[in-house]
Amino acid sequence: MIDYLLSYSSVLDHVLVYTLLAMSQAVVLRAGTFSIGSAAYAAVGAYTAAILITSQAWPPLIAIACGTLLAGVISALMAYPLSRLRGVFQALATLALVQVVVTIAQNWDSVTNGVLGISGIPKVATTGWLLLAVALCTALLYTLGRFGLGRAMDVIRADETVAVSLGIRVPYHQRLAMTLSGLLAGLAGALHACNSYAIQPEEFGFGMMVHTLASAVLGGATSIWGPLVGSAVLTTLPEFVRFFADYRGVVQGALLMLIIIYLPHGIADTLAAWRHDRRIQSSAARPPEGARTAVRSTEVAQ
């Protein structure tokens, strides 16, 4: 049994990395922005960590931290012009950012080794470290969501006009969301580089961008479990049902359309709303405490 589970450890690692990427996407979606640049920041984090480890012999932990911070700095700088855009213009700008980063990785041969990528990266990001990273990031997002920051993002996503009337600084919160998204994506990219032995530019292109966005939408952008559910479904389904392995893009697209049509808020968000409604209905159907006490008193008197 243990050998069987170990044979799928690489799939679990893949799920955990994409959970972090889906978290980075869910953060900006929750703030009402349509930035899809997580793949670009993941590439920055991955290449920074890989170069520092292989070429400069830096300790892996410090290299991962540097890759995460560099991605966060770039995302913070990009957040200022991106926060002035809306809707499809934000999507196009971040799509262009992904393409620029991938092109640089493909053509900067002296640093990134071009299309061949970087190999010989020691596997220091094992499954246990990935689980710890996902747990810590989940706790961080849960904590932020319980305070005013998460509530402000929810209001911005629902209606920016209402948010402005309530005194919420919309550009500030959106820039903060983009910066946090870049940090999470950079961490995911650095951990991916230290888990897969080698990286190549095409890994961080359109495929990763679509998978990340689909995972966030499929699971739900506001629930804390949404990114994990979305990435688990999209990653494991083609792996366990081998017939779909060659049609991964078709499966992702079909699932995304079905979820948008029938579960527009995502799997985890829909289940959370359903449980909340059931709790309210059961509370409404239960008679008040005073009425139950009066009924018991009447029964005793009889």
C-alpha positions as CSV (number, residue, x, y, z in Angstrom):
1,M,0.0,0.0,0.0
2,I,2.8,2.4,0.9
3,D,4.6,1.7,-2.4
4,Y,1.3,2.4,-4.3
5,L,1.0,5.7,-2.5
6,L,4.6,6.6,-3.1
7,S,4.1,6.0,-6.9
8,Y,1.7,8.9,-6.9
9,S,3.9,11.3,-4.8
10,S,4.9,13.2,-7.9
11,V,1.2,13.8,-8.7
12,L,0.7,15.1,-5.1
13,D,3.7,17.4,-5.5
14,H,2.1,18.7,-8.7
15,V,-1.2,19.3,-6.9
16,L,0.5,21.2,-4.1
17,V,2.5,23.5,-6.5
18,Y,-0.6,24.3,-8.5
19,T,-2.5,24.9,-5.2
20,L,-0.1,27.7,-4.4
21,L,-0.5,29.0,-8.0
22,A,-4.3,28.9,-7.7
23,M,-4.0,30.7,-4.4
24,S,-2.1,33.5,-6.1
25,Q,-4.8,33.7,-8.8
26,A,-7.7,33.5,-6.2
27,V,-6.2,36.5,-4.3
28,V,-6.5,38.9,-7.3
29,L,-9.9,37.5,-8.3
30,R,-11.2,38.1,-4.8
31,A,-10.0,41.7,-5.1
32,G,-12.0,42.2,-8.3
33,T,-9.0,42.3,-10.7
34,F,-8.5,40.0,-13.7
35,S,-4.7,39.7,-13.5
36,I,-3.5,36.4,-15.0
37,G,0.2,36.9,-14.6
38,S,0.9,34.2,-12.0
39,A,2.8,32.1,-14.5
40,A,5.2,35.1,-15.1
41,Y,5.9,35.5,-11.4
42,A,6.3,31.7,-11.0
43,A,8.9,31.8,-13.8
44,V,10.8,34.6,-12.0
45,G,10.8,32.7,-8.8
46,A,11.8,29.4,-10.4
47,Y,14.7,30.8,-12.5
48,T,16.0,32.9,-9.6
49,A,16.1,30.0,-7.3
50,A,17.5,27.6,-9.9
51,I,20.3,30.0,-11.0
52,L,21.3,30.8,-7.4
53,I,21.5,27.1,-6.5
54,T,23.2,25.8,-9.6
55,S,25.5,28.7,-10.6
56,Q,26.2,30.5,-7.3
57,A,25.9,27.5,-5.0
58,W,23.6,29.3,-2.6
59,P,21.8,27.4,0.1
60,P,18.4,26.2,-1.3
61,L,16.3,27.8,1.4
62,I,17.9,31.3,0.8
63,A,17.6,30.8,-3.0
64,I,13.9,30.0,-2.6
65,A,13.4,33.1,-0.4
66,C,15.2,35.3,-2.9
67,G,13.1,34.0,-5.8
68,T,9.9,34.6,-3.8
69,L,11.0,38.2,-2.9
70,L,12.1,39.1,-6.4
71,A,8.7,37.9,-7.8
72,G,7.0,40.0,-5.1
73,V,9.0,43.1,-6.0
74,I,8.2,42.8,-9.7
75,S,4.6,42.2,-9.0
76,A,4.5,45.3,-6.7
77,L,6.0,47.4,-9.4
78,M,3.6,46.0,-12.0
79,A,0.7,46.6,-9.7
80,Y,0.8,50.4,-10.1
81,P,0.1,50.5,-13.8
82,L,-2.2,47.4,-13.7
83,S,-4.4,48.9,-11.0
84,R,-5.3,51.7,-13.4
85,L,-6.7,49.1,-15.9
86,R,-10.0,47.2,-15.8
87,G,-11.4,44.0,-17.1
88,V,-10.0,42.7,-20.4
89,F,-7.3,45.3,-20.4
90,Q,-5.8,43.9,-17.2
91,A,-6.0,40.4,-18.7
92,L,-4.2,41.5,-21.9
93,A,-1.5,43.4,-20.0
94,T,-0.7,40.4,-17.7
95,L,-0.9,38.0,-20.7
96,A,1.7,40.2,-22.4
97,L,3.8,40.1,-19.2
98,V,3.8,36.3,-19.3
99,Q,4.9,36.3,-22.9
100,V,7.7,38.8,-22.2
101,V,9.0,36.7,-19.3
102,V,8.9,33.5,-21.3
103,T,10.6,35.2,-24.2
104,I,13.4,36.5,-22.0
105,A,13.9,33.0,-20.5
106,Q,14.1,31.5,-24.0
107,N,16.6,34.0,-25.4
108,W,18.9,35.0,-22.5
109,D,21.2,32.1,-23.1
110,S,24.0,33.2,-20.9
111,V,21.8,33.3,-17.8
112,T,18.8,31.0,-18.4
113,N,20.4,28.5,-20.8
114,G,17.8,29.4,-23.4
115,V,15.2,26.9,-24.6
116,L,17.2,24.0,-22.9
117,G,16.4,25.4,-19.5
118,I,18.3,24.7,-16.3
119,S,18.9,21.1,-15.1
120,G,20.8,19.5,-12.2
121,I,18.7,21.3,-9.5
122,P,18.8,19.3,-6.3
123,K,15.4,18.1,-5.1
124,V,15.2,19.8,-1.8
125,A,11.4,20.7,-1.9
126,T,10.1,17.3,-1.0
127,T,6.4,16.5,-0.4
128,G,6.6,17.4,3.3
129,W,8.0,20.8,2.6
130,L,5.4,21.4,-0.1
131,L,2.6,20.4,2.4
132,L,4.1,22.8,5.0
133,A,4.2,25.7,2.5
134,V,0.6,25.1,1.4
135,A,-0.5,24.9,5.1
136,L,1.3,28.1,6.0
137,C,-0.1,30.0,3.0
138,T,-3.6,28.7,3.7
139,A,-3.4,29.9,7.3
140,L,-2.1,33.3,6.0
141,L,-5.0,33.8,3.6
142,Y,-7.5,32.6,6.2
143,T,-6.2,35.1,8.7
144,L,-6.3,37.9,6.1
145,G,-9.8,37.0,5.1
146,R,-11.0,37.2,8.7
147,F,-10.0,40.8,9.1
148,G,-10.9,44.0,7.3
149,L,-8.6,43.3,4.3
150,G,-10.6,40.3,3.2
151,R,-14.0,42.1,3.7
152,A,-12.8,45.1,1.7
153,M,-11.7,42.8,-1.2
154,D,-15.1,41.1,-1.1
155,V,-16.9,44.5,-1.3
156,I,-14.6,45.6,-4.2
157,R,-15.3,42.4,-6.1
158,A,-19.1,42.9,-5.6
159,D,-19.2,46.6,-6.6
160,E,-16.4,49.1,-6.8
161,T,-18.8,52.0,-6.6
162,V,-20.2,50.8,-3.3
163,A,-16.6,50.2,-2.1
164,V,-15.6,53.8,-2.9
165,S,-18.8,55.1,-1.1
166,L,-17.8,53.1,2.0
167,G,-14.3,54.8,2.0
168,I,-12.4,51.7,0.8
169,R,-9.3,52.6,-1.2
170,V,-9.8,50.4,-4.2
171,P,-6.4,50.9,-6.0
172,Y,-4.5,50.3,-2.7
173,H,-6.3,47.0,-2.0
174,Q,-5.9,45.9,-5.6
175,R,-2.2,46.7,-5.6
176,L,-1.8,44.8,-2.3
177,A,-3.7,41.8,-3.7
178,M,-1.4,41.8,-6.8
179,T,1.7,42.0,-4.7
180,L,0.6,39.1,-2.5
181,S,-0.3,37.2,-5.6
182,G,3.2,37.7,-7.0
183,L,4.7,36.5,-3.7
184,L,2.6,33.3,-3.7
185,A,3.3,32.6,-7.4
186,G,7.1,33.2,-6.9
187,L,7.1,30.8,-4.0
188,A,5.3,28.2,-6.1
189,G,7.8,28.6,-8.9
190,A,10.8,28.4,-6.7
191,L,9.5,25.2,-5.0
192,H,8.6,23.8,-8.4
193,A,12.2,24.3,-9.5
194,C,13.6,22.6,-6.4
195,N,11.2,19.7,-6.8
196,S,11.4,18.8,-10.5
197,Y,15.2,18.7,-11.0
198,A,15.0,20.9,-14.1
199,I,12.9,23.7,-15.6
200,Q,12.3,24.9,-19.1
201,P,10.7,28.2,-20.4
202,E,7.7,26.5,-22.0
203,E,6.5,25.2,-18.6
204,F,5.6,28.8,-17.6
205,G,3.6,29.7,-20.7
206,F,0.0,29.5,-21.8
207,G,-0.6,26.0,-20.3
208,M,0.4,27.0,-16.8
209,M,-1.6,30.2,-17.0
210,V,-4.8,28.4,-18.1
211,H,-4.3,25.6,-15.5
212,T,-3.9,28.2,-12.8
213,L,-6.9,30.3,-13.7
214,A,-9.1,27.1,-14.2
215,S,-8.0,25.8,-10.8
216,A,-9.0,29.0,-9.1
217,V,-12.4,29.3,-10.9
218,L,-13.1,25.6,-10.6
219,G,-12.5,25.5,-6.8
220,G,-13.8,28.9,-5.9
221,A,-12.0,32.2,-5.4
222,T,-13.4,33.1,-1.9
223,S,-13.3,29.8,-0.1
224,I,-10.1,28.9,1.6
225,W,-10.3,25.4,0.2
226,G,-11.1,26.5,-3.3
227,P,-7.6,26.5,-4.8
228,L,-6.8,23.0,-3.3
229,V,-10.1,21.6,-4.6
230,G,-9.6,23.1,-8.1
231,S,-6.0,22.0,-8.5
232,A,-6.7,18.5,-7.2
233,V,-9.5,17.9,-9.6
234,L,-7.7,19.3,-12.7
235,T,-4.4,17.6,-11.9
236,T,-5.6,14.2,-10.7
237,L,-8.4,13.5,-13.1
238,P,-6.2,13.0,-16.2
239,E,-3.7,11.1,-14.1
240,F,-6.1,8.6,-12.7
241,V,-8.3,8.3,-15.8
242,R,-5.6,7.5,-18.4
243,F,-8.0,7.9,-21.3
244,F,-8.0,11.7,-20.6
245,A,-4.3,12.0,-20.3
246,D,-3.8,13.0,-23.9
247,Y,-6.7,15.3,-23.8
248,R,-5.8,17.4,-20.8
249,G,-6.7,20.7,-22.4
250,V,-10.1,19.4,-23.5
251,V,-10.8,18.1,-20.0
252,Q,-9.9,21.3,-18.4
253,G,-12.0,23.3,-20.8
254,A,-15.0,21.1,-20.5
255,L,-14.8,21.1,-16.7
256,L,-14.4,24.9,-16.7
257,M,-17.5,25.4,-18.9
258,L,-19.6,23.0,-16.8
259,I,-18.6,24.6,-13.5
260,I,-19.3,28.1,-14.9
261,I,-22.7,27.1,-16.1
262,Y,-23.9,24.9,-13.2
263,L,-21.6,26.0,-10.3
264,P,-20.7,29.7,-11.1
265,H,-19.1,30.3,-7.7
266,G,-16.9,27.2,-7.9
267,I,-17.1,23.8,-6.1
268,A,-15.9,24.9,-2.6
269,D,-17.8,28.2,-2.6
270,T,-21.0,26.5,-3.7
271,L,-20.7,23.8,-1.0
272,A,-20.0,26.4,1.6
273,A,-23.1,28.4,0.6
274,W,-25.2,25.3,0.5
275,R,-24.1,24.4,4.1
276,H,-24.8,28.0,5.2
277,D,-28.3,27.9,3.8
278,R,-29.0,24.5,5.3
279,R,-27.9,25.8,8.7
280,I,-30.1,28.9,8.4
281,Q,-33.1,26.7,7.3
282,S,-32.6,24.3,10.2
283,S,-32.3,27.3,12.7
284,A,-35.5,28.8,11.3
285,A,-37.4,25.6,11.5
286,R,-36.4,25.1,15.2
287,P,-38.9,26.8,17.6
288,P,-37.5,29.4,20.0
289,E,-36.2,28.4,23.4
290,G,-39.0,30.1,25.2
291,A,-41.6,28.3,23.1
292,R,-40.0,24.9,23.7
293,T,-39.9,25.6,27.5
294,A,-43.6,26.5,27.4
295,V,-44.5,23.4,25.5
296,R,-42.5,21.2,28.1
297,S,-44.3,23.0,31.0
298,T,-47.7,22.3,29.4
299,E,-46.8,18.7,28.8
300,V,-45.8,18.3,32.5
301,A,-48.9,20.0,33.7
302,Q,-51.1,17.6,31.7
